Amino acid sequence: MEEAAPLPAAHDLSPWGMFMAADIVVKSVMVGLALASVLTWTVLVAKAIELGAAKRRVARALGAIGSARSLAEAAEHSRPAYGPVHGFVRAAVAEHDLWFAGMDKGGLRDRIASRLERLVASSSRRMTKGTGILATIGSTAPFVGLFGTVWGIMNSFIGISEAQTTNLAVVAPGIAEALLATAMGLVAAIPAVVIYNAFARGIAGYKALLMDAAAELQRLASRDVDRAMVSLRKAAE
């Protein structure tokens, strides 16, 4: 009487079991994707705190500048705690101090606008630091996971060839391990893309606040020049 063929050993098909049974290359891919996912959430927490605090500082600065009637008064109300807006005020005051009666009023406005535009751009670029890694993870993680899947399936087919069997119980675990890499790639990529888009909108709102502050300072400078011109005309009369 012939002996029954031995049953294939049971495989642990939990995520951890599949990870431990995977090839070293697939394991490396999974570890890299797990680290990328951790990095994504770290950037989310750190950048959310930074962006929220920056918006609050600019909002306070706008309140102080909006109540001022001149650049000098805005400079008195401005504080280093207002963040980049404090630098805007100093730059506008410095440029205004270089103006004197007889110079073109429009030229002063253009020079102040030029200074403030560069400061706004610099502050916006500074705020975007750290978000580029989210875009990188979002665009590359699916392909990294796919590489791990392709490698794992290739090894599964090699194992099928060596075992000379197409028994599903033999084939399935290796394919499941390979597909886990793709799943991890998506788990890393999808939050990264969503978070990156959210930060893009948040930074755009932050930039709009900075531009509001710059516009308010330009209005104050223009108002100061008008006052000076009126005083000169009265003195001439």
Short mmCIF file of the C-alpha atoms (twelve columns), coordinates in Angstrom:
data_MODEL
# 
_entry.id   MODEL 
# 
loop_
_atom_site.group_PDB 
_atom_site.id 
_atom_site.type_symbol 
_atom_site.label_atom_id 
_atom_site.label_alt_id 
_atom_site.label_comp_id 
_atom_site.label_asym_id 
_atom_site.label_seq_id 
_atom_site.Cartn_x 
_atom_site.Cartn_y 
_atom_site.Cartn_z 
_atom_site.pdbx_PDB_model_num 
ATOM 1   C CA . MET A 1   0.000  0.000   0.000   1 
ATOM 2   C CA . GLU A 2   1.436  3.362   -1.082  1 
ATOM 3   C CA . GLU A 3   2.140  5.995   1.555   1 
ATOM 4   C CA . ALA A 4   0.167  9.256   1.287   1 
ATOM 5   C CA . ALA A 5   2.116  12.266  0.037   1 
ATOM 6   C CA . PRO A 6   3.142  14.509  2.920   1 
ATOM 7   C CA . LEU A 7   1.095  17.707  3.298   1 
ATOM 8   C CA . PRO A 8   2.970  20.961  2.746   1 
ATOM 9   C CA . ALA A 9   4.045  22.731  5.908   1 
ATOM 10  C CA . ALA A 10  1.563  25.357  7.110   1 
ATOM 11  C CA . HIS A 11  2.583  28.926  6.415   1 
ATOM 12  C CA . ASP A 12  2.035  31.872  8.748   1 
ATOM 13  C CA . LEU A 13  0.106  34.259  6.483   1 
ATOM 14  C CA . SER A 14  -0.089 37.104  8.985   1 
ATOM 15  C CA . PRO A 15  1.737  40.297  7.856   1 
ATOM 16  C CA . TRP A 16  4.576  39.625  10.304  1 
ATOM 17  C CA . GLY A 17  4.804  35.971  9.292   1 
ATOM 18  C CA . MET A 18  4.924  36.868  5.597   1 
ATOM 19  C CA . PHE A 19  7.582  39.477  6.303   1 
ATOM 20  C CA . MET A 20  9.767  37.004  8.168   1 
ATOM 21  C CA . ALA A 21  9.376  34.402  5.394   1 
ATOM 22  C CA . ALA A 22  10.147 36.859  2.591   1 
ATOM 23  C CA . ASP A 23  13.367 37.044  0.593   1 
ATOM 24  C CA . ILE A 24  16.069 39.432  1.859   1 
ATOM 25  C CA . VAL A 25  15.450 41.814  -1.055  1 
ATOM 26  C CA . VAL A 26  11.714 41.909  -0.376  1 
ATOM 27  C CA . LYS A 27  12.425 42.386  3.326   1 
ATOM 28  C CA . SER A 28  14.683 45.342  2.523   1 
ATOM 29  C CA . VAL A 29  11.942 46.889  0.394   1 
ATOM 30  C CA . MET A 30  9.381  46.461  3.171   1 
ATOM 31  C CA . VAL A 31  11.685 47.947  5.810   1 
ATOM 32  C CA . GLY A 32  12.413 50.937  3.574   1 
ATOM 33  C CA . LEU A 33  8.705  51.516  2.967   1 
ATOM 34  C CA . ALA A 34  7.952  51.234  6.684   1 
ATOM 35  C CA . LEU A 35  10.611 53.860  7.424   1 
ATOM 36  C CA . ALA A 36  9.170  56.083  4.682   1 
ATOM 37  C CA . SER A 37  5.739  55.796  6.269   1 
ATOM 38  C CA . VAL A 38  7.133  56.737  9.693   1 
ATOM 39  C CA . LEU A 39  8.907  59.710  8.108   1 
ATOM 40  C CA . THR A 40  5.663  60.841  6.482   1 
ATOM 41  C CA . TRP A 41  3.815  60.977  9.790   1 
ATOM 42  C CA . THR A 42  6.777  62.656  11.484  1 
ATOM 43  C CA . VAL A 43  6.767  65.407  8.853   1 
ATOM 44  C CA . LEU A 44  2.999  65.749  9.290   1 
ATOM 45  C CA . VAL A 45  3.271  66.407  13.023  1 
ATOM 46  C CA . ALA A 46  6.328  68.677  12.834  1 
ATOM 47  C CA . LYS A 47  5.144  70.708  9.852   1 
ATOM 48  C CA . ALA A 48  1.583  71.071  11.148  1 
ATOM 49  C CA . ILE A 49  2.913  72.569  14.384  1 
ATOM 50  C CA . GLU A 50  5.305  74.871  12.504  1 
ATOM 51  C CA . LEU A 51  2.709  76.051  9.975   1 
ATOM 52  C CA . GLY A 52  0.023  76.590  12.596  1 
ATOM 53  C CA . ALA A 53  2.358  78.662  14.781  1 
ATOM 54  C CA . ALA A 54  3.539  80.701  11.781  1 
ATOM 55  C CA . LYS A 55  -0.030 81.514  10.730  1 
ATOM 56  C CA . ARG A 56  -0.899 82.654  14.242  1 
ATOM 57  C CA . ARG A 57  2.154  84.930  14.338  1 
ATOM 58  C CA . VAL A 58  1.246  86.528  11.004  1 
ATOM 59  C CA . ALA A 59  -2.386 86.956  12.099  1 
ATOM 60  C CA . ARG A 60  -1.252 88.800  15.247  1 
ATOM 61  C CA . ALA A 61  1.103  90.941  13.184  1 
ATOM 62  C CA . LEU A 62  -1.693 91.845  10.761  1 
ATOM 63  C CA . GLY A 63  -3.814 92.981  13.688  1 
ATOM 64  C CA . ALA A 64  -1.026 95.219  14.971  1 
ATOM 65  C CA . ILE A 65  -0.175 96.653  11.539  1 
ATOM 66  C CA . GLY A 66  -3.823 97.172  10.617  1 
ATOM 67  C CA . SER A 67  -4.339 99.433  13.613  1 
ATOM 68  C CA . ALA A 68  -1.291 101.593 12.762  1 
ATOM 69  C CA . ARG A 69  -1.678 104.929 10.978  1 
ATOM 70  C CA . SER A 70  1.908  105.218 9.754   1 
ATOM 71  C CA . LEU A 71  5.015  103.131 9.147   1 
ATOM 72  C CA . ALA A 72  6.605  104.580 12.273  1 
ATOM 73  C CA . GLU A 73  3.613  103.487 14.344  1 
ATOM 74  C CA . ALA A 74  3.695  100.040 12.733  1 
ATOM 75  C CA . ALA A 75  7.388  99.782  13.634  1 
ATOM 76  C CA . GLU A 76  6.565  100.639 17.248  1 
ATOM 77  C CA . HIS A 77  3.921  97.929  17.408  1 
ATOM 78  C CA . SER A 78  6.020  95.311  15.602  1 
ATOM 79  C CA . ARG A 79  7.763  92.627  17.654  1 
ATOM 80  C CA . PRO A 80  10.282 89.886  16.740  1 
ATOM 81  C CA . ALA A 81  7.614  87.430  17.897  1 
ATOM 82  C CA . TYR A 82  5.623  88.383  14.788  1 
ATOM 83  C CA . GLY A 83  8.039  86.322  12.723  1 
ATOM 84  C CA . PRO A 84  8.748  87.336  9.118   1 
ATOM 85  C CA . VAL A 85  6.330  90.275  9.266   1 
ATOM 86  C CA . HIS A 86  8.694  91.974  11.699  1 
ATOM 87  C CA . GLY A 87  11.338 91.786  8.965   1 
ATOM 88  C CA . PHE A 88  8.829  93.209  6.470   1 
ATOM 89  C CA . VAL A 89  8.261  96.224  8.708   1 
ATOM 90  C CA . ARG A 90  11.973 96.850  9.141   1 
ATOM 91  C CA . ALA A 91  12.583 96.576  5.388   1 
ATOM 92  C CA . ALA A 92  9.723  98.974  4.565   1 
ATOM 93  C CA . VAL A 93  10.911 101.487 7.157   1 
ATOM 94  C CA . ALA A 94  14.500 101.259 5.895   1 
ATOM 95  C CA . GLU A 95  13.414 101.945 2.315   1 
ATOM 96  C CA . HIS A 96  11.082 104.734 3.395   1 
ATOM 97  C CA . ASP A 97  13.903 106.421 5.341   1 
ATOM 98  C CA . LEU A 98  15.916 106.605 2.101   1 
ATOM 99  C CA . TRP A 99  13.126 108.589 0.450   1 
ATOM 100 C CA . PHE A 100 13.121 112.379 0.612   1 
ATOM 101 C CA . ALA A 101 10.799 115.063 -0.685  1 
ATOM 102 C CA . GLY A 102 11.196 115.583 -4.410  1 
ATOM 103 C CA . MET A 103 11.822 111.931 -5.193  1 
ATOM 104 C CA . ASP A 104 9.245  110.073 -7.246  1 
ATOM 105 C CA . LYS A 105 6.461  108.690 -5.077  1 
ATOM 106 C CA . GLY A 106 5.828  105.804 -7.457  1 
ATOM 107 C CA . GLY A 107 9.494  104.832 -7.293  1 
ATOM 108 C CA . LEU A 108 9.309  104.474 -3.523  1 
ATOM 109 C CA . ARG A 109 6.242  102.284 -3.817  1 
ATOM 110 C CA . ASP A 110 7.979  100.074 -6.384  1 
ATOM 111 C CA . ARG A 111 11.131 99.751  -4.288  1 
ATOM 112 C CA . ILE A 112 9.187  98.788  -1.168  1 
ATOM 113 C CA . ALA A 113 7.113  96.321  -3.202  1 
ATOM 114 C CA . SER A 114 10.298 94.785  -4.618  1 
ATOM 115 C CA . ARG A 115 11.815 94.310  -1.163  1 
ATOM 116 C CA . LEU A 116 8.648  92.845  0.289   1 
ATOM 117 C CA . GLU A 117 8.076  90.482  -2.643  1 
ATOM 118 C CA . ARG A 118 11.511 88.975  -2.124  1 
ATOM 119 C CA . LEU A 119 10.878 88.609  1.611   1 
ATOM 120 C CA . VAL A 120 7.501  86.958  0.978   1 
ATOM 121 C CA . ALA A 121 9.081  84.538  -1.490  1 
ATOM 122 C CA . SER A 122 11.903 83.743  0.943   1 
ATOM 123 C CA . SER A 123 9.497  83.095  3.828   1 
ATOM 124 C CA . SER A 124 7.306  80.875  1.628   1 
ATOM 125 C CA . ARG A 125 10.311 78.835  0.470   1 
ATOM 126 C CA . ARG A 126 11.413 78.398  4.061   1 
ATOM 127 C CA . MET A 127 7.984  77.064  4.990   1 
ATOM 128 C CA . THR A 128 8.049  74.493  2.177   1 
ATOM 129 C CA . LYS A 129 11.226 72.884  3.534   1 
ATOM 130 C CA . GLY A 130 10.523 69.305  4.529   1 
ATOM 131 C CA . THR A 131 7.476  68.884  2.297   1 
ATOM 132 C CA . GLY A 132 9.539  67.781  -0.692  1 
ATOM 133 C CA . ILE A 133 10.184 64.433  0.989   1 
ATOM 134 C CA . LEU A 134 6.412  63.842  1.001   1 
ATOM 135 C CA . ALA A 135 6.243  64.352  -2.752  1 
ATOM 136 C CA . THR A 136 9.189  61.994  -3.221  1 
ATOM 137 C CA . ILE A 137 7.619  59.283  -1.073  1 
ATOM 138 C CA . GLY A 138 4.247  59.704  -2.751  1 
ATOM 139 C CA . SER A 139 5.683  59.341  -6.233  1 
ATOM 140 C CA . THR A 140 8.256  56.577  -5.639  1 
ATOM 141 C CA . ALA A 141 6.806  54.343  -2.916  1 
ATOM 142 C CA . PRO A 142 4.357  52.491  -5.228  1 
ATOM 143 C CA . PHE A 143 7.177  51.682  -7.637  1 
ATOM 144 C CA . VAL A 144 9.469  50.534  -4.843  1 
ATOM 145 C CA . GLY A 145 6.692  48.270  -3.583  1 
ATOM 146 C CA . LEU A 146 6.103  47.003  -7.107  1 
ATOM 147 C CA . PHE A 147 9.786  46.153  -7.400  1 
ATOM 148 C CA . GLY A 148 9.528  44.089  -4.229  1 
ATOM 149 C CA . THR A 149 6.450  42.331  -5.609  1 
ATOM 150 C CA . VAL A 150 8.087  41.540  -8.944  1 
ATOM 151 C CA . TRP A 151 11.165 40.190  -7.172  1 
ATOM 152 C CA . GLY A 152 9.073  38.076  -4.808  1 
ATOM 153 C CA . ILE A 153 6.906  36.619  -7.593  1 
ATOM 154 C CA . MET A 154 10.020 35.840  -9.611  1 
ATOM 155 C CA . ASN A 155 11.378 33.895  -6.643  1 
ATOM 156 C CA . SER A 156 8.015  32.136  -6.294  1 
ATOM 157 C CA . PHE A 157 8.140  30.985  -9.896  1 
ATOM 158 C CA . ILE A 158 11.699 29.759  -9.392  1 
ATOM 159 C CA . GLY A 159 10.492 27.813  -6.353  1 
ATOM 160 C CA . ILE A 160 7.613  26.319  -8.386  1 
ATOM 161 C CA . SER A 161 10.072 25.217  -11.041 1 
ATOM 162 C CA . GLU A 162 12.393 23.612  -8.498  1 
ATOM 163 C CA . ALA A 163 9.540  21.865  -6.657  1 
ATOM 164 C CA . GLN A 164 8.011  20.791  -9.971  1 
ATOM 165 C CA . THR A 165 4.495  21.366  -8.659  1 
ATOM 166 C CA . THR A 166 1.699  23.852  -9.253  1 
ATOM 167 C CA . ASN A 167 -0.058 23.061  -5.973  1 
ATOM 168 C CA . LEU A 168 -1.773 26.273  -4.853  1 
ATOM 169 C CA . ALA A 169 -0.757 25.624  -1.259  1 
ATOM 170 C CA . VAL A 170 2.869  25.795  -2.391  1 
ATOM 171 C CA . VAL A 171 2.489  28.777  -4.728  1 
ATOM 172 C CA . ALA A 172 0.174  31.039  -2.741  1 
ATOM 173 C CA . PRO A 173 2.396  31.926  0.262   1 
ATOM 174 C CA . GLY A 174 5.237  33.205  -1.908  1 
ATOM 175 C CA . ILE A 175 2.874  35.314  -4.021  1 
ATOM 176 C CA . ALA A 176 1.174  36.673  -0.882  1 
ATOM 177 C CA . GLU A 177 4.545  37.685  0.532   1 
ATOM 178 C CA . ALA A 178 5.374  39.459  -2.718  1 
ATOM 179 C CA . LEU A 179 2.039  41.307  -2.847  1 
ATOM 180 C CA . LEU A 180 2.595  42.526  0.703   1 
ATOM 181 C CA . ALA A 181 5.377  44.757  -0.656  1 
ATOM 182 C CA . THR A 182 2.944  46.460  -3.043  1 
ATOM 183 C CA . ALA A 183 0.446  46.921  -0.219  1 
ATOM 184 C CA . MET A 184 3.108  48.569  1.922   1 
ATOM 185 C CA . GLY A 185 4.082  50.815  -0.986  1 
ATOM 186 C CA . LEU A 186 0.506  52.042  -1.239  1 
ATOM 187 C CA . VAL A 187 0.259  52.464  2.538   1 
ATOM 188 C CA . ALA A 188 3.340  54.695  2.401   1 
ATOM 189 C CA . ALA A 189 2.386  56.597  -0.764  1 
ATOM 190 C CA . ILE A 190 -1.293 57.445  -0.264  1 
ATOM 191 C CA . PRO A 191 -0.923 59.330  3.056   1 
ATOM 192 C CA . ALA A 192 2.179  61.096  1.710   1 
ATOM 193 C CA . VAL A 193 0.273  62.431  -1.308  1 
ATOM 194 C CA . VAL A 194 -2.735 63.491  0.777   1 
ATOM 195 C CA . ILE A 195 -0.559 65.203  3.394   1 
ATOM 196 C CA . TYR A 196 1.564  66.915  0.739   1 
ATOM 197 C CA . ASN A 197 -1.536 68.360  -0.955  1 
ATOM 198 C CA . ALA A 198 -2.880 69.525  2.403   1 
ATOM 199 C CA . PHE A 199 0.394  71.290  3.184   1 
ATOM 200 C CA . ALA A 200 0.462  72.843  -0.298  1 
ATOM 201 C CA . ARG A 201 -2.919 74.426  0.399   1 
ATOM 202 C CA . GLY A 202 -1.870 75.456  3.912   1 
ATOM 203 C CA . ILE A 203 1.348  77.075  2.695   1 
ATOM 204 C CA . ALA A 204 -0.575 78.886  -0.044  1 
ATOM 205 C CA . GLY A 205 -2.830 80.324  2.674   1 
ATOM 206 C CA . TYR A 206 0.231  81.311  4.712   1 
ATOM 207 C CA . LYS A 207 1.707  83.068  1.687   1 
ATOM 208 C CA . ALA A 208 -1.570 84.937  1.182   1 
ATOM 209 C CA . LEU A 209 -1.365 86.205  4.765   1 
ATOM 210 C CA . LEU A 210 2.204  87.402  4.168   1 
ATOM 211 C CA . MET A 211 1.093  89.198  1.006   1 
ATOM 212 C CA . ASP A 212 -1.705 90.878  2.974   1 
ATOM 213 C CA . ALA A 213 0.879  92.131  5.468   1 
ATOM 214 C CA . ALA A 214 3.113  93.397  2.643   1 
ATOM 215 C CA . ALA A 215 0.184  95.189  0.996   1 
ATOM 216 C CA . GLU A 216 -0.741 96.844  4.300   1 
ATOM 217 C CA . LEU A 217 2.820  98.126  4.727   1 
ATOM 218 C CA . GLN A 218 2.808  99.511  1.186   1 
ATOM 219 C CA . ARG A 219 -0.401 101.392 1.948   1 
ATOM 220 C CA . LEU A 220 1.127  102.848 5.099   1 
ATOM 221 C CA . ALA A 221 4.230  103.953 3.179   1 
ATOM 222 C CA . SER A 222 2.105  105.563 0.460   1 
ATOM 223 C CA . ARG A 223 0.045  107.334 3.114   1 
ATOM 224 C CA . ASP A 224 3.203  108.658 4.786   1 
ATOM 225 C CA . VAL A 225 4.495  110.032 1.488   1 
ATOM 226 C CA . ASP A 226 1.163  111.730 0.794   1 
ATOM 227 C CA . ARG A 227 1.277  113.368 4.205   1 
ATOM 228 C CA . ALA A 228 4.817  114.580 3.564   1 
ATOM 229 C CA . MET A 229 3.860  116.029 0.179   1 
ATOM 230 C CA . VAL A 230 0.839  117.805 1.636   1 
ATOM 231 C CA . SER A 231 2.997  119.272 4.401   1 
ATOM 232 C CA . LEU A 232 5.513  120.547 1.841   1 
ATOM 233 C CA . ARG A 233 2.786  122.177 -0.234  1 
ATOM 234 C CA . LYS A 234 1.341  123.870 2.832   1 
ATOM 235 C CA . ALA A 235 4.793  125.081 3.836   1 
ATOM 236 C CA . ALA A 236 5.378  126.473 0.340   1 
ATOM 237 C CA . GLU A 237 2.136  128.421 0.492   1 
# 
